[in-house]
């Protein structure tokens, strides 16, 4: 993970991926991925407008009238997060400047769109993620807020945090560092504290808390899956490609490729010799075996 928000995208070729629906697809690597994803979004919006004329004006305003993904995202976020005293025009300029001035933010956005499309079985199009998935929208607003925080514009960053919490029910402190290709699935009730770090290709479900006790907040490694309702407290580290089961309360470090379940959380196979797994939980969102584990 690049903690400054860069996704470290690849060259001009492509990668073959298999999504949660079992279908393989060839997706170009960044920077070609941005134009490819934007073309997909526009085509999907055209299709939806034809199939459902009641949405035509909405889709024109949010997608089809814009020349780029950056402008569409800035417009949609601004209109979602505005209030009578926080104007959409101000927020539009803010988001547009943030994503335009820091190209790594846009590459992270594209990675997040790809993550949702590939991992979430109910995400049937990129446009649906962009327009309707509040976990994705909350994360993009956080990326802008984090940039403001790093620039010393902390009152404005905190305003964005507050609006995201009010509108989407997701509370991420603007100082928290989040990698690329992150999926916030359902997202309701997610809380991420100030000194938290979330790696690349992490999947987090609803009502997850990365909270502080004593020496502050958790550090989540790349490729981790955090199940619904899990609570991770303190300056603990969840190793790369580990799993945290639904409802688990984690107070200690979790080794890489290890599964932690229960309250308080214990490791599958026992603390002394935890059983590792070979899958990529953050990418495949495999919850199926948790009920079979013996601890």
Secondary structure, DSSP 8 states (H G I E B T S, - for coil): --TTS------SSEEEEE-TTS-EEEEE-TTHHHHHHHHHHHHHHHHHHHH-GGGHHHHIIIIIT-SSHHHHHHHHHHHHH-BTTB-HHHHHHHHHHHHHH-HHHHHHHHHHHHHHHHH-TT---HHHHHHH-HHHHHHHHHHHHHHHHHTT-HHHHHHHHHHHHHHHS-EE-TT-EE-SS-EESS-TT-EE-TT-EE-TT-EE-TT-EEE-SSS---EE-TT-EE-TT-EEESS-EE-TT-EE-TT-EE-S-B-TTBEEETTTTEETT-SSS--B--S-HHHH---TTGGG---
